[in-house]
Amino acid sequence: NQYAQGSSHPLLTQTLLNAIEVETTLDGIEQKAIASVLSSLDDKINLLHRQNKTLEAMAETLFRQWFVEEAQDDWEEVKVSHFVTLNKSSITKKYGHQSILYLDTSSLTKGYISELKPLILSEAPSRAKRLVQHLDILISTVRPDQCHYGFCFKPEANLVVSTGFCTITCDTITPYFVYYLLTSEDMTEYLHSIAEGSTSTYPSLKPEDIGNVSFALPPKEKLNDYHNVVGAMWNKINQNQKQIQTLEKLRDTLLPKLMSGEVRVKYTPEAEQ
């Protein structure tokens, strides 16, 4: 802010940026060593992200092939509500955790959780009410086209999610099938069209809108096969996601220590290769 110029709309131009003087005790060789360490971490993080995208694309492709392209005319037309429980559990006076991890709708996009906020329950926002279990599906009821949806894969015991989500607990059907059914591009457009017809301030869904989604019910054997194949993929995705979080935490912890000289690294030409 102190370098920005202009009265009504202060701007920071490239010329001003180039003129800023910075002080460093690191010589060029050590700077290269630091860059090499951080680049290695970023490369590994990016690789894991790409693996996860590939695995999710494979699961989505398999869903489309088995249950759309190869769908049979004699499959019974049913509703999602016949097989799931919507918004199954919320916090009550008997809730046993005073400290929670809170997931807001904006922190979950296309299956990726960007942030879990540690909060004291008594100080948490009023929307921090919904409880979840392993393989529950979360879909934001506001503006479905923003794709705030995902899985609760082995959640922490004190995880609490926003009431802005509809939580979907699959009772008698594989959650992987329901997840890809409800999060396909066509279904997202369909749900958003319903949301736009709501009387709320923002385009929003009611839980029963999701429950009323109809689909052709595949044979149980085919659903079981899909559950086993895609379940293995999601186990790998979850392992990768935990490794990503560990590497990101390591990178963010190392950066200030490396820049301040608290932690030193040696540069070798091989590190750049």
C-alpha positions as CSV (number, residue, x, y, z in Angstrom):
1,N,0.0,0.0,0.0
2,Q,2.8,2.4,0.8
3,Y,4.2,2.2,-2.7
4,A,0.9,2.5,-4.6
5,Q,0.4,5.8,-6.4
6,G,-2.8,7.8,-7.3
7,S,-5.4,9.6,-5.3
8,S,-8.7,8.0,-6.1
9,H,-7.5,4.6,-7.2
10,P,-3.9,3.9,-6.0
11,L,-2.1,1.5,-8.3
12,L,1.1,-0.5,-7.9
13,T,2.7,-0.5,-11.4
14,Q,5.5,-2.7,-12.7
15,T,7.8,0.3,-12.6
16,L,7.1,0.8,-8.9
17,L,7.5,-2.9,-8.2
18,N,10.9,-2.9,-10.0
19,A,12.1,0.0,-7.8
20,I,11.3,-1.8,-4.5
21,E,14.6,-2.7,-2.7
22,V,14.7,-5.9,-0.7
23,E,17.4,-7.1,1.6
24,T,18.6,-10.7,1.7
25,T,21.4,-12.5,3.4
26,L,21.2,-15.4,1.0
27,D,23.6,-15.6,-1.9
28,G,22.6,-16.7,-5.4
29,I,23.8,-20.3,-4.8
30,E,21.7,-20.7,-1.6
31,Q,18.7,-19.1,-3.4
32,K,19.0,-21.8,-6.1
33,A,19.2,-24.5,-3.4
34,I,16.0,-23.2,-1.7
35,A,14.2,-23.0,-5.0
36,S,15.3,-26.6,-5.8
37,V,13.8,-27.8,-2.5
38,L,10.5,-26.0,-2.9
39,S,10.2,-27.0,-6.6
40,S,10.6,-30.6,-5.7
41,L,7.8,-30.4,-3.1
42,D,5.6,-28.5,-5.6
43,D,6.3,-31.1,-8.3
44,K,5.3,-34.0,-6.0
45,I,2.1,-32.1,-5.0
46,N,1.2,-31.4,-8.6
47,L,1.8,-35.1,-9.5
48,L,-0.5,-36.3,-6.8
49,H,-3.2,-33.8,-7.9
50,R,-2.9,-35.1,-11.5
51,Q,-3.2,-38.6,-10.3
52,N,-6.4,-37.8,-8.4
53,K,-7.9,-36.1,-11.4
54,T,-7.1,-39.1,-13.6
55,L,-8.6,-41.5,-11.1
56,E,-11.8,-39.4,-10.8
57,A,-12.0,-39.2,-14.6
58,M,-11.8,-43.0,-14.8
59,A,-14.5,-43.4,-12.2
60,E,-16.7,-40.9,-14.1
61,T,-16.1,-42.6,-17.5
62,L,-16.9,-46.0,-16.1
63,F,-20.1,-44.7,-14.6
64,R,-21.1,-43.2,-18.0
65,Q,-20.2,-46.4,-19.9
66,W,-21.9,-48.9,-17.5
67,F,-25.0,-46.9,-16.4
68,V,-25.7,-44.5,-19.3
69,E,-24.4,-46.0,-22.6
70,E,-25.1,-49.6,-21.6
71,A,-28.3,-48.9,-19.7
72,Q,-31.1,-51.4,-20.5
73,D,-34.8,-50.5,-21.2
74,D,-36.0,-53.0,-18.6
75,W,-34.2,-51.2,-15.7
76,E,-36.8,-49.9,-13.2
77,E,-37.3,-46.2,-12.9
78,V,-36.8,-45.2,-9.2
79,K,-36.0,-42.1,-7.1
80,V,-32.9,-41.3,-5.1
81,S,-35.0,-41.0,-1.9
82,H,-35.9,-44.7,-2.0
83,F,-32.3,-45.6,-1.2
84,V,-30.8,-42.7,0.9
85,T,-31.4,-40.6,4.0
86,L,-31.1,-36.9,3.6
87,N,-29.7,-34.7,6.4
88,K,-29.5,-37.7,8.7
89,S,-27.8,-36.2,11.7
90,S,-27.3,-32.8,13.4
91,I,-25.7,-31.5,16.6
92,T,-27.8,-32.0,19.7
93,K,-27.2,-31.2,23.4
94,K,-25.6,-34.7,23.7
95,Y,-22.8,-33.8,21.2
96,G,-19.5,-34.8,22.8
97,H,-17.0,-32.4,21.2
98,Q,-16.3,-28.8,22.3
99,S,-13.7,-28.2,19.6
100,I,-14.8,-28.9,16.0
101,L,-13.4,-28.9,12.4
102,Y,-15.9,-26.9,10.4
103,L,-16.5,-27.4,6.6
104,D,-18.3,-24.5,4.9
105,T,-19.8,-24.8,1.4
106,S,-17.2,-22.5,-0.2
107,S,-14.4,-24.8,1.1
108,L,-15.5,-27.8,-0.9
109,T,-15.4,-27.8,-4.7
110,K,-15.7,-30.8,-7.0
111,G,-14.6,-33.1,-4.2
112,Y,-11.6,-31.1,-3.1
113,I,-11.5,-29.6,0.4
114,S,-9.5,-26.4,0.6
115,E,-9.9,-25.7,4.3
116,L,-11.3,-27.1,7.5
117,K,-11.6,-24.4,10.1
118,P,-10.8,-25.4,13.8
119,L,-13.4,-23.7,16.0
120,I,-14.7,-23.8,19.5
121,L,-18.3,-25.1,19.2
122,S,-19.8,-22.3,21.3
123,E,-18.2,-19.7,19.0
124,A,-19.0,-21.5,15.7
125,P,-21.4,-19.9,13.2
126,S,-25.1,-20.9,13.5
127,R,-24.8,-23.0,10.2
128,A,-22.3,-25.3,11.8
129,K,-24.8,-28.0,12.7
130,R,-24.7,-30.9,10.3
131,L,-23.0,-34.2,11.2
132,V,-21.6,-36.7,8.7
133,Q,-20.2,-40.2,8.5
134,H,-17.9,-42.1,6.2
135,L,-19.0,-42.0,2.5
136,D,-21.7,-39.4,3.1
137,I,-22.2,-37.2,0.0
138,L,-22.3,-33.4,0.4
139,I,-24.0,-31.1,-2.1
140,S,-24.5,-27.4,-1.6
141,T,-28.1,-26.4,-1.9
142,V,-27.2,-22.9,-3.0
143,R,-26.2,-22.3,-6.6
144,P,-25.6,-25.9,-7.6
145,D,-23.7,-24.8,-10.8
146,Q,-20.8,-23.7,-8.5
147,C,-20.1,-27.4,-7.9
148,H,-19.7,-27.3,-4.1
149,Y,-20.0,-31.0,-3.7
150,G,-17.8,-34.0,-2.5
151,F,-17.4,-37.1,-0.4
152,C,-16.9,-37.4,3.4
153,F,-14.1,-40.0,3.2
154,K,-13.2,-41.2,6.7
155,P,-14.0,-37.8,8.3
156,E,-12.6,-36.8,11.6
157,A,-14.9,-37.5,14.6
158,N,-15.4,-33.8,15.3
159,L,-16.1,-32.8,11.7
160,V,-19.2,-30.5,11.4
161,V,-20.5,-29.3,8.1
162,S,-22.6,-26.3,7.1
163,T,-26.4,-26.6,6.9
164,G,-25.9,-25.1,3.5
165,F,-25.1,-28.7,2.4
166,C,-27.6,-31.5,1.9
167,T,-26.0,-34.6,3.4
168,I,-26.8,-37.8,1.6
169,T,-26.4,-41.1,3.5
170,C,-26.7,-44.1,1.2
171,D,-28.6,-46.9,3.0
172,T,-29.2,-49.5,0.4
173,I,-27.1,-48.5,-2.6
174,T,-23.4,-47.8,-3.3
175,P,-22.6,-44.2,-2.6
176,Y,-20.1,-44.1,-5.5
177,F,-23.0,-44.6,-7.9
178,V,-25.1,-41.9,-6.3
179,Y,-22.2,-39.5,-6.2
180,Y,-21.5,-39.7,-9.9
181,L,-25.2,-39.7,-10.7
182,L,-25.8,-36.4,-8.8
183,T,-22.6,-34.7,-9.8
184,S,-22.5,-35.3,-13.6
185,E,-22.6,-32.2,-15.8
186,D,-26.1,-32.9,-17.0
187,M,-27.4,-33.5,-13.5
188,T,-25.7,-30.3,-12.2
189,E,-27.4,-28.3,-14.9
190,Y,-30.7,-30.0,-14.1
191,L,-30.4,-29.2,-10.4
192,H,-29.4,-25.7,-11.1
193,S,-32.5,-25.2,-13.3
194,I,-34.6,-26.3,-10.3
195,A,-32.7,-24.0,-8.0
196,E,-33.3,-21.0,-10.3
197,G,-37.0,-21.5,-10.0
198,S,-36.9,-21.2,-6.2
199,T,-38.4,-18.2,-4.3
200,S,-35.2,-17.8,-2.2
201,T,-32.9,-14.8,-2.5
202,Y,-30.3,-17.1,-4.2
203,P,-30.9,-20.0,-6.5
204,S,-31.3,-22.9,-4.1
205,L,-32.5,-26.4,-3.7
206,K,-34.6,-28.1,-1.1
207,P,-33.4,-31.6,0.1
208,E,-36.5,-33.2,-1.5
209,D,-35.4,-31.8,-4.9
210,I,-32.4,-34.1,-4.6
211,G,-34.4,-37.0,-3.3
212,N,-36.8,-36.7,-6.2
213,V,-34.1,-37.2,-8.8
214,S,-35.1,-40.3,-10.8
215,F,-32.8,-42.9,-12.5
216,A,-32.9,-46.3,-14.0
217,L,-31.8,-48.8,-11.4
218,P,-29.1,-51.1,-12.6
219,P,-28.8,-54.8,-11.5
220,K,-27.4,-55.3,-8.0
221,E,-24.4,-57.3,-9.4
222,K,-23.4,-54.4,-11.6
223,L,-23.7,-51.9,-8.8
224,N,-21.5,-54.2,-6.6
225,D,-18.8,-54.4,-9.3
226,Y,-18.8,-50.6,-9.6
227,H,-18.6,-50.2,-5.9
228,N,-15.5,-52.4,-5.7
229,V,-13.7,-50.9,-8.6
230,V,-14.4,-47.3,-7.8
231,G,-13.9,-47.8,-4.1
232,A,-10.3,-48.8,-4.7
233,M,-9.9,-45.7,-6.8
234,W,-11.2,-43.5,-4.0
235,N,-9.0,-45.2,-1.4
236,K,-6.0,-44.1,-3.6
237,I,-7.4,-40.6,-4.0
238,N,-7.8,-40.3,-0.2
239,Q,-4.2,-41.5,0.3
240,N,-3.0,-39.0,-2.2
241,Q,-5.0,-36.2,-0.6
242,K,-3.5,-36.9,2.8
243,Q,0.0,-36.9,1.3
244,I,-0.7,-33.6,-0.5
245,Q,-1.8,-32.0,2.8
246,T,1.4,-33.3,4.5
247,L,3.6,-31.9,1.7
248,E,1.8,-28.6,1.6
249,K,2.2,-28.2,5.4
250,L,5.9,-29.1,5.1
251,R,6.4,-26.6,2.3
252,D,4.7,-23.8,4.2
253,T,6.6,-24.6,7.3
254,L,10.0,-24.7,5.5
255,L,9.6,-21.6,3.5
256,P,10.0,-18.9,6.2
257,K,12.8,-21.0,7.9
258,L,14.7,-21.3,4.6
259,M,14.3,-17.6,3.8
260,S,15.4,-16.5,7.3
261,G,18.4,-18.8,7.3
262,E,17.1,-20.8,10.3
263,V,17.3,-23.9,8.1
264,R,20.1,-24.1,5.5
265,V,20.5,-26.2,2.4
266,K,23.4,-26.9,0.2
267,Y,23.2,-26.4,-3.6
268,T,24.3,-29.0,-6.0
269,P,23.9,-28.7,-9.8
270,E,22.3,-32.2,-9.9
271,A,19.4,-30.8,-7.8
272,E,18.2,-28.7,-10.8
273,Q,18.1,-31.7,-13.1
